[in-house]
Amino acid sequence: MKTFKHICLQLILCLITLFAQQSIFAQAYNAEAFLPPPSGPYKIGTKEIYLTDSSRHEKYSWSKKYRKMSVKIWYPSDYTPELGYDCYMATYSTKIIFDIFKPLGVKKSFLDSTRHFKTHSVCNAPLSTKQDKFPVIIFSSGYYFGIPDLNSCIMENLASNGYIVCSLTHPYEQPYVAFPDGKKIYLKKGRTRLAFLQLLIADWVRPKDKSTVEKREAITRNTLKRLKKFDKALKLWVDDSEFFVKTLIDNCIKNDTFFCKIDTSRIGALGHSFGGAVAGQLCKNDPRVKAGINIDCFQFGNIIDNPLTSPFMLIESSTYIDWNIGNEIIYSKSNADFYKLSILNSSHFIFSDASVIPFSNPKNVTDFNGKANGRKTIDATNDYVLHFFDYYLNHDSKGKTLLGNKFSNSEMIFDYKLKQ
């Protein structure tokens, strides 16, 4: 008969074995990527560059220094696996991310755990030599919440399919940027919150009757007039983007080793949240930008009276119904091919990596993604983004197969209007 001491010893040994197995499993799991595998044939490299626009002073600094920005670039590569993959969100402290997203109930310990996961990218891997030139996409993420790495799903998928994707960080109105000289710039929360206050006031005083097109247009125009803070931010971010386009072209002329591989005749614009409005206005302002996509933002700016002349796509969630109504008015006058993908029962962050982040709390999943399926949504978003740019930047007729199919079901609606 086994003694109590012997039973306790066996129990302890079993628990040690169990914990060891769980630890091994966790390490193996964390070594893998939760980001979906990119669909393209290329491996992926990343690099960061830092720029100063000596034609503009920084409006948020009393010192009158020139406007600075950082750019994270995802690009096609032919690297070998032994170089090792980047860790997810490696350049951001947990505190910075937590300070931004804690209102959504994300635990700090969970954010720490995401750093054990790998991406599909390698820092400073060599640019692929399989093509002479690659098209380029200029990307901006969101106002206040915008962190480039939170859109890694989309960035990696485009890069794996032969695009150089340049994600701009806009200092003071996004969480954080660190420069090589040691200077760190953080979000100016007070100033940025004033923009959201204007939005709340505009929502509060907005007329409720939307029964006719005329009334919906009047509401949309009234909203645009009230959001002065967002308008100022839009101009600044578009100026940043146009400066970056100039930088691309200047560096190509100088035969810079990296930038000379960029085909500046094939520039696209893409953005999520406020960055989506930037993509729209950039397409309108800069003829060098041939096509653009707005992922889930109200189209601030003057496009309502200056219709787009470049092919454009809107991808929208169900979060802000009034924004969707406003966009319908604004984009209805487009003088170019226009496409719209609507994800039903979804929330704003479903187009970010939140769609696939392995949240431990089911409430976090709903808060970020709504009731829609996150993985299915990000897969569909990647498909439409890629086919759109393939068709309009690479002139690949295969892109038209997906873009030419209107449909509506319980999860998504896709529609389009082609230029006559």
Residue, then its C-alpha position, 0 to 999 in steps of 0.5 A: m500500500k502506498t504511503f501518503k508521502h509516496i503519493c504526494l511525491q508522485l503528485i509533485l513529479c506529475l505536476i513538475t512534468l505537466f508544467a515542463q510540458q506546458s512550458i515547452f509547448a508555450q515556447a514552441y507556440n511563441a516561437e511561431a507567428f500568429l500572423p497569417p502566412p503571406s500569400g506571395p512568393y517573396k520572402i520579406g525584409t524590413k528596415e527603418i529610415y529617418l527623414t527631415d523635411s527642411s522646407r517645413h518647420e515642425k508645427y508642434s515644436w516651439s524650437k522651430k526645428y524642421r519636420k522629421m518623420s520615420v518610415k518603416i519599410w516592408y519589401p520583397s527579399d531573397y533572404t535565407p532562413e538562418l537570418g532569423y525572424d523579427c519579433y512582433m512589435a519589437t521596437y515599442s515598449t509595452k507601456i506605450i502600447f498599453d497607454i494607448f489601448k488600455p481603455l479597450g481592456v487589454k492586459k499589460s501582461f498579455l501585451d508582454s506575451t505577444r513579444h515572444f511571437k515571430t513575424h514573417s519578416v527579417c530586419n535589414a534582409p537584402l532587397s530581392t534581385k528577382q525584378d529590376k523594379f518594384p511598385v511602391i505603396i505609401f501607407s499611414s495608420g491611424y490618428y492617436f492609435g496608429i502604430p505601423d506594426l499593428n498592420s503587419c498582416i497587410m504589410e507582409n502580404l503586400a511585400s511577399n507579392g512584390y510591393i515595397v510598402c512604406s509606412l509613415t509615422h507622423p510625430y506628435e499625432q501617433p503614439y511614438v517615434a524614436f530617432p537615431d540621435g536619441k530624440k523620442i517623440y510621444l503622442k500629444k494626448g491633449r491636442t489629439r483628444l481635442a479632435f475627438l471632442q470636435l467629433l463628439i460635438a459634431d455627432w451630438v448636433r448632427p440632424k437626425d433626418k437622413s431620409t433623402v440624399e439631399k439631407r444626407e449631403a447637408i449632414t456630411r458637409n456640416t460634419l466636414k466643416r466642424l472637424k477643423k482639428f482633423d482637417k489640419a492633421l489631414k493637411l499635415w499628414v498629406d504634406d508628409s506623404e508628398f514629401f516622401v514621394k519627392t524623397l523616393i524620386d530624388n533618391c531614385i535619381k541619385n541611384d541610391t542602392f535601395f531606392c533605385k529599385i522602386d518604380t516611381s511610375r507605380i505609386g499607390a496609397l493605402g491607409h487604415s483609420f485616419g490614414g485611409a482619409v490621407a490616402g484619399q486626399l493624397c490621390k486627389n492632390d498628387p497625380r504621381v499617386k496612381a491608385g488608393i485605398n481607404i480602410d475604414c475612415f470618413q473621407f476628410g478633406n475637400i474631395i466632396d467638391n473635388p471628385l477623385t480622378s484616380p481608381f479608388m477602393l473603400i473598405e469599411s466596417s460597421t463601426y461608424i454608420d454615419w461615416n459610411i453614409g458620409n462616404e457614400i455621398i463623398y465618393s459618389k461623384s468619383n470620376a474614376d473606377f470606385y470599389k467598396l467592400s463592406i464587412l458586416n457586424s464588424s468593428h474598426f480594428i478588425f482590419s489591423d492585426a487585432s483580427v488574428i492576435p490570440f487574445s486570452n479574453p474573448k471580450n477583447v476579441t469582440d471589442f476589437n473585431g465586433k462579431a465578424n470573423g477576424r481571420k476571414t476578414i483579414d484574408a478578404t482584405n488582403d485579397y482585395v487590396l492585393h488584386f486592386f493594386d495588381y490591376y491598377l499598378n501592375h496592369d495584371s488582368k488577373g486582378k479584375t477577376l475578383l474586382g469584377n464580381k459583385f456579391s452580397n451575403s450575411e458577412m460581406i458586400f462588394d460593389y463597384k462603379l466603373k468610370q463611364 
